[in-house]
Amino acid sequence: MGDASDSFFRKHWEGYKEFWGERFSFLENYSRFIKRDKPLPSWSASDVEEFIASDPINGPVLKSAREAAKFGLVGSFIGAVSTAGVTWKYSRSLHGAGLSFLAGGVFGWTFGQEVANHWLQLYRLDTLAAQVKFMEWWEKKSEGH
């Protein structure tokens, strides 16, 4: 009999850990902000606007990323309401309308993000780097440096 370390799941996990680690490596950019002993304080919209005004390179990129989130919210709202409305019209099923509301919201968010990606040309920008720069800036500001 093998020991617990030779289990079927452990063997497969070890094989896939590296595979999934490569695909989610972008999470390492945020780990130093998330895995802190003392969490960063919340920031306000005025703090974000201050960063956007103070950083001529990453500020406009962060502003575009925030605008893209608005596209996603609008798309999510339109998708959720329209899909639930059509479902309710044809089925009169409350649970069907509820599920289609959720599904329409997800589809609408995805479509809104794609529209924002092309409209704001986010594919040309490194939004992840701008977000990390904001977090670094906020960390320094909140600690009084």
HELIX and SHEET records of a PDB file:
HELIX    1   1 ALA A    4  ASP A    6  5                                   3    
HELIX    2   2 PHE A    8  ARG A   23  1                                  16    
HELIX    3   3 SER A   25  LEU A   27  5                                   3    
HELIX    4   4 GLU A   28  ILE A   34  1                                   7    
HELIX    5   5 ALA A   45  SER A   54  1                                  10    
HELIX    6   6 ASN A   58  SER A   91  1                                  34    
HELIX    7   7 LEU A   94  TRP A  119  1                                  26    
HELIX    8   8 LEU A  122  ARG A  124  5                                   3    
HELIX    9   9 THR A  127  SER A  142  1                                  16    
END                                                                             
